[in-house]
Amino acid sequence: MTIKNNELWLKISNNQLNGRLAC
């Protein structure tokens, strides 16, 4: 996994976690 893909994956993971916390 490249650094760029890793950063994108982290961003998506954070968005999913934030969405769960919001709900």
C-alpha positions in Angstrom: 0.0 0.0 0.0 1.4 3.4 -1.0 1.5 6.3 1.4 -1.1 8.2 -0.6 -3.5 5.2 -0.5 -2.8 4.8 3.2 -3.7 8.5 3.9 -6.9 8.1 1.8 -7.8 5.0 3.7 -7.2 6.7 7.1 -9.4 9.6 6.0 -12.2 7.2 5.0 -11.8 5.4 8.3 -12.0 8.6 10.3 -15.1 9.7 8.4 -16.8 6.3 9.2 -15.9 6.6 12.9 -17.1 10.2 13.0 -20.4 9.1 11.4 -20.9 6.3 13.9 -20.2 8.7 16.8 -22.6 11.2 15.3 -25.3 8.6 15.1 
